[in-house]
Amino acid sequence: MLRRMCGRATLTVTPDELRETFELADLPEDMPPRFNIAPTQPLPVIRTPGHLELMPWGTKERRTINVRAERVTTKPENRCLVVLDGFYEWRDSDKQPFYFHRKDGKPFAMGGVVIGKGAAIVTTEPLPEIAEVHDRMPLVLTPGDWRRWLDGKSAAPTLSGFESFAVSKAVNSPKNDDPRCIERVDPR
């Protein structure tokens, strides 16, 4: 059965916070808060330390938005960091979306790969914090692993300092891109 993996994300922090966290020299001028980044839309990535750019999430031709860590090459030129402050996963049993983010609201990086003119998020086996929701998770990296990932080395996933909660199914439509998407709901 084909299951939806990390297919929506958020980036709501200020440009100044991005500059500070990732020691950025360059960042796109127009980066409004995003509460529901969807495939084919611009995804913030770092291919070279200090430089954040926007690339389409996935490729239209192959519809690839996620790549399993087990299939990622070690070529550094294919690697990137995907910069976000939250992501959504859907529970298979009832399609309930859950929002995962750092408790302190800070941005973080996921392992990513460049595919043609787009970027895809790398997924891996789930940690216990996400396993009850989904059978895969994005490769969330510690700051100490950012450079390792870009250099073509492997890294272990982390969800240390993260929390999650059920959110409205409004996030199912990419037309909804406002704070309602991250509001906590009762999952029953």
NUDREN-53485 format. One record per residue (C-alpha): y, z, x; residue number from 1. Coordinates in Angstrom, 3 decimals, decimal comma. Layout:
<sites>
<py = Y pz = Z px = X n = NUM> $
...
</sites>
This chain:
<sites>
<py = 0,000 pz = 0,000 px = 0,000 n = 1> $
<py = 3,454 pz = -0,919 px = 1,335 n = 2> $
<py = 5,617 pz = 2,191 px = 1,429 n = 3> $
<py = 9,363 pz = 2,353 px = 1,728 n = 4> $
<py = 10,335 pz = 3,868 px = 5,064 n = 5> $
<py = 13,809 pz = 4,846 px = 6,154 n = 6> $
<py = 15,761 pz = 2,360 px = 4,052 n = 7> $
<py = 19,101 pz = 4,072 px = 3,425 n = 8> $
<py = 21,389 pz = 6,133 px = 5,646 n = 9> $
<py = 24,808 pz = 7,768 px = 5,911 n = 10> $
<py = 27,646 pz = 7,964 px = 8,403 n = 11> $
<py = 30,496 pz = 10,040 px = 7,017 n = 12> $
<py = 31,887 pz = 11,756 px = 10,139 n = 13> $
<py = 35,261 pz = 10,860 px = 11,650 n = 14> $
<py = 35,705 pz = 8,368 px = 14,497 n = 15> $
<py = 36,946 pz = 11,261 px = 16,658 n = 16> $
<py = 33,682 pz = 13,129 px = 16,094 n = 17> $
<py = 31,714 pz = 10,009 px = 17,055 n = 18> $
<py = 33,804 pz = 9,587 px = 20,218 n = 19> $
<py = 33,208 pz = 13,207 px = 21,204 n = 20> $
<py = 29,474 pz = 13,368 px = 20,403 n = 21> $
<py = 28,538 pz = 10,069 px = 22,050 n = 22> $
<py = 31,292 pz = 9,937 px = 24,722 n = 23> $
<py = 32,480 pz = 6,608 px = 23,352 n = 24> $
<py = 35,083 pz = 4,410 px = 25,010 n = 25> $
<py = 34,730 pz = 1,676 px = 22,364 n = 26> $
<py = 34,202 pz = 1,873 px = 18,646 n = 27> $
<py = 34,943 pz = -0,574 px = 15,806 n = 28> $
<py = 38,378 pz = -0,134 px = 14,241 n = 29> $
<py = 37,346 pz = -0,077 px = 10,591 n = 30> $
<py = 34,629 pz = 2,510 px = 10,001 n = 31> $
<py = 35,105 pz = 4,096 px = 6,572 n = 32> $
<py = 32,734 pz = 6,895 px = 5,493 n = 33> $
<py = 29,416 pz = 5,441 px = 4,305 n = 34> $
<py = 27,179 pz = 7,373 px = 1,907 n = 35> $
<py = 24,595 pz = 4,639 px = 1,295 n = 36> $
<py = 24,120 pz = 2,197 px = 4,173 n = 37> $
<py = 21,466 pz = -0,295 px = 3,046 n = 38> $
<py = 19,475 pz = -3,010 px = 4,817 n = 39> $
<py = 21,489 pz = -6,133 px = 5,795 n = 40> $
<py = 24,690 pz = -4,039 px = 5,897 n = 41> $
<py = 26,412 pz = -3,100 px = 9,200 n = 42> $
<py = 24,510 pz = -0,422 px = 11,092 n = 43> $
<py = 26,292 pz = 1,495 px = 13,905 n = 44> $
<py = 24,396 pz = 1,141 px = 17,181 n = 45> $
<py = 24,827 pz = 1,854 px = 20,880 n = 46> $
<py = 23,188 pz = -0,647 px = 23,227 n = 47> $
<py = 25,248 pz = 0,385 px = 26,246 n = 48> $
<py = 26,345 pz = 4,015 px = 26,740 n = 49> $
<py = 29,973 pz = 4,496 px = 25,677 n = 50> $
<py = 30,103 pz = 1,459 px = 23,377 n = 51> $
<py = 29,413 pz = 1,638 px = 19,635 n = 52> $
<py = 29,118 pz = -1,612 px = 17,691 n = 53> $
<py = 28,041 pz = -2,712 px = 14,240 n = 54> $
<py = 24,960 pz = -4,909 px = 13,790 n = 55> $
<py = 23,279 pz = -6,032 px = 10,575 n = 56> $
<py = 20,468 pz = -3,672 px = 9,584 n = 57> $
<py = 17,374 pz = -5,818 px = 9,863 n = 58> $
<py = 16,932 pz = -9,541 px = 9,772 n = 59> $
<py = 17,174 pz = -11,668 px = 6,653 n = 60> $
<py = 14,492 pz = -14,062 px = 7,904 n = 61> $
<py = 11,785 pz = -11,457 px = 8,539 n = 62> $
<py = 13,104 pz = -8,623 px = 6,337 n = 63> $
<py = 12,387 pz = -6,211 px = 9,172 n = 64> $
<py = 14,381 pz = -2,976 px = 8,852 n = 65> $
<py = 11,905 pz = -0,604 px = 10,521 n = 66> $
<py = 9,562 pz = -1,001 px = 13,472 n = 67> $
<py = 6,681 pz = 1,336 px = 14,233 n = 68> $
<py = 7,087 pz = 3,194 px = 17,540 n = 69> $
<py = 3,548 pz = 2,114 px = 18,400 n = 70> $
<py = 4,745 pz = -1,527 px = 18,501 n = 71> $
<py = 7,994 pz = -1,122 px = 20,448 n = 72> $
<py = 8,206 pz = -2,755 px = 23,859 n = 73> $
<py = 9,524 pz = -0,969 px = 26,919 n = 74> $
<py = 12,153 pz = -3,647 px = 27,623 n = 75> $
<py = 15,504 pz = -1,826 px = 27,831 n = 76> $
<py = 17,380 pz = -4,936 px = 26,645 n = 77> $
<py = 15,660 pz = -4,584 px = 23,256 n = 78> $
<py = 16,581 pz = -0,911 px = 22,809 n = 79> $
<py = 19,504 pz = 0,696 px = 21,014 n = 80> $
<py = 20,526 pz = 4,017 px = 19,517 n = 81> $
<py = 21,202 pz = 3,996 px = 15,780 n = 82> $
<py = 24,095 pz = 6,377 px = 15,115 n = 83> $
<py = 24,046 pz = 8,201 px = 11,765 n = 84> $
<py = 24,658 pz = 11,590 px = 10,183 n = 85> $
<py = 21,918 pz = 11,413 px = 7,549 n = 86> $
<py = 19,037 pz = 9,378 px = 6,135 n = 87> $
<py = 17,059 pz = 9,194 px = 2,915 n = 88> $
<py = 13,305 pz = 9,227 px = 2,338 n = 89> $
<py = 11,538 pz = 8,805 px = -0,988 n = 90> $
<py = 8,615 pz = 10,942 px = -2,101 n = 91> $
<py = 5,790 pz = 8,569 px = -2,992 n = 92> $
<py = 4,485 pz = 10,504 px = -5,995 n = 93> $
<py = 7,651 pz = 10,232 px = -8,102 n = 94> $
<py = 10,081 pz = 8,108 px = -6,031 n = 95> $
<py = 12,433 pz = 11,091 px = -5,710 n = 96> $
<py = 14,940 pz = 10,521 px = -2,873 n = 97> $
<py = 15,565 pz = 13,293 px = -0,342 n = 98> $
<py = 18,524 pz = 13,509 px = 2,023 n = 99> $
<py = 17,857 pz = 14,603 px = 5,628 n = 100> $
<py = 20,769 pz = 15,645 px = 7,839 n = 101> $
<py = 21,787 pz = 18,147 px = 10,477 n = 102> $
<py = 22,765 pz = 21,530 px = 9,044 n = 103> $
<py = 25,963 pz = 21,454 px = 11,109 n = 104> $
<py = 26,931 pz = 18,004 px = 9,747 n = 105> $
<py = 27,074 pz = 16,454 px = 13,225 n = 106> $
<py = 26,014 pz = 12,867 px = 13,895 n = 107> $
<py = 22,751 pz = 12,110 px = 15,703 n = 108> $
<py = 20,899 pz = 9,143 px = 17,163 n = 109> $
<py = 17,652 pz = 7,478 px = 16,192 n = 110> $
<py = 15,621 pz = 5,148 px = 18,341 n = 111> $
<py = 16,340 pz = 1,557 px = 17,418 n = 112> $
<py = 15,482 pz = -1,946 px = 18,536 n = 113> $
<py = 17,464 pz = -5,159 px = 18,523 n = 114> $
<py = 15,770 pz = -8,005 px = 16,677 n = 115> $
<py = 17,646 pz = -11,271 px = 16,948 n = 116> $
<py = 21,167 pz = -10,582 px = 15,692 n = 117> $
<py = 20,159 pz = -7,407 px = 13,839 n = 118> $
<py = 18,855 pz = -3,925 px = 14,545 n = 119> $
<py = 15,890 pz = -1,997 px = 13,158 n = 120> $
<py = 15,129 pz = 1,728 px = 13,057 n = 121> $
<py = 12,022 pz = 2,879 px = 14,896 n = 122> $
<py = 9,635 pz = 5,033 px = 12,854 n = 123> $
<py = 6,883 pz = 7,384 px = 13,921 n = 124> $
<py = 4,328 pz = 9,836 px = 12,568 n = 125> $
<py = 6,093 pz = 12,494 px = 10,477 n = 126> $
<py = 6,822 pz = 16,018 px = 11,624 n = 127> $
<py = 5,792 pz = 18,799 px = 9,198 n = 128> $
<py = 9,355 pz = 19,003 px = 7,818 n = 129> $
<py = 9,075 pz = 15,491 px = 6,399 n = 130> $
<py = 5,312 pz = 14,996 px = 5,940 n = 131> $
<py = 5,332 pz = 16,376 px = 2,393 n = 132> $
<py = 7,872 pz = 13,698 px = 1,439 n = 133> $
<py = 6,698 pz = 10,675 px = 3,426 n = 134> $
<py = 3,972 pz = 9,532 px = 5,821 n = 135> $
<py = 6,462 pz = 8,107 px = 8,386 n = 136> $
<py = 9,849 pz = 9,207 px = 9,698 n = 137> $
<py = 12,627 pz = 7,705 px = 11,803 n = 138> $
<py = 12,485 pz = 8,474 px = 15,504 n = 139> $
<py = 15,308 pz = 11,040 px = 15,600 n = 140> $
<py = 16,144 pz = 11,725 px = 19,249 n = 141> $
<py = 17,526 pz = 14,753 px = 21,064 n = 142> $
<py = 20,690 pz = 14,070 px = 23,111 n = 143> $
<py = 18,563 pz = 14,507 px = 26,238 n = 144> $
<py = 16,422 pz = 11,542 px = 25,167 n = 145> $
<py = 19,236 pz = 9,092 px = 24,367 n = 146> $
<py = 19,406 pz = 7,640 px = 27,867 n = 147> $
<py = 15,590 pz = 7,716 px = 28,244 n = 148> $
<py = 15,257 pz = 5,627 px = 25,086 n = 149> $
<py = 17,836 pz = 3,075 px = 26,241 n = 150> $
<py = 16,044 pz = 2,865 px = 29,606 n = 151> $
<py = 12,809 pz = 1,787 px = 27,892 n = 152> $
<py = 10,967 pz = 5,103 px = 28,015 n = 153> $
<py = 9,222 pz = 6,884 px = 25,154 n = 154> $
<py = 10,603 pz = 9,939 px = 23,386 n = 155> $
<py = 9,290 pz = 12,516 px = 20,937 n = 156> $
<py = 10,889 pz = 12,842 px = 17,494 n = 157> $
<py = 12,835 pz = 15,920 px = 16,470 n = 158> $
<py = 14,149 pz = 17,444 px = 13,261 n = 159> $
<py = 15,356 pz = 20,633 px = 14,914 n = 160> $
<py = 18,489 pz = 21,861 px = 13,139 n = 161> $
<py = 17,917 pz = 19,552 px = 10,155 n = 162> $
<py = 17,695 pz = 20,340 px = 6,462 n = 163> $
<py = 16,760 pz = 18,249 px = 3,432 n = 164> $
<py = 17,141 pz = 18,365 px = -0,317 n = 165> $
<py = 16,592 pz = 16,159 px = -3,352 n = 166> $
<py = 19,472 pz = 13,865 px = -4,315 n = 167> $
<py = 20,351 pz = 11,609 px = -7,233 n = 168> $
<py = 18,498 pz = 8,355 px = -7,720 n = 169> $
<py = 21,952 pz = 6,738 px = -7,625 n = 170> $
<py = 21,179 pz = 6,134 px = -3,948 n = 171> $
<py = 18,563 pz = 3,568 px = -5,056 n = 172> $
<py = 21,369 pz = 1,040 px = -5,643 n = 173> $
<py = 23,413 pz = -0,087 px = -2,625 n = 174> $
<py = 26,323 pz = -0,550 px = -5,054 n = 175> $
<py = 26,644 pz = 3,247 px = -5,102 n = 176> $
<py = 28,351 pz = 4,273 px = -1,861 n = 177> $
<py = 30,190 pz = 7,510 px = -2,564 n = 178> $
<py = 29,666 pz = 11,290 px = -2,240 n = 179> $
<py = 27,454 pz = 11,356 px = -5,375 n = 180> $
<py = 24,669 pz = 9,928 px = -3,196 n = 181> $
<py = 24,403 pz = 13,126 px = -1,133 n = 182> $
<py = 24,835 pz = 15,672 px = -3,950 n = 183> $
<py = 21,903 pz = 18,075 px = -4,293 n = 184> $
<py = 19,875 pz = 17,767 px = -7,529 n = 185> $
<py = 16,953 pz = 19,663 px = -9,036 n = 186> $
<py = 13,912 pz = 17,482 px = -8,210 n = 187> $
<py = 12,040 pz = 18,411 px = -11,407 n = 188> $
</sites>
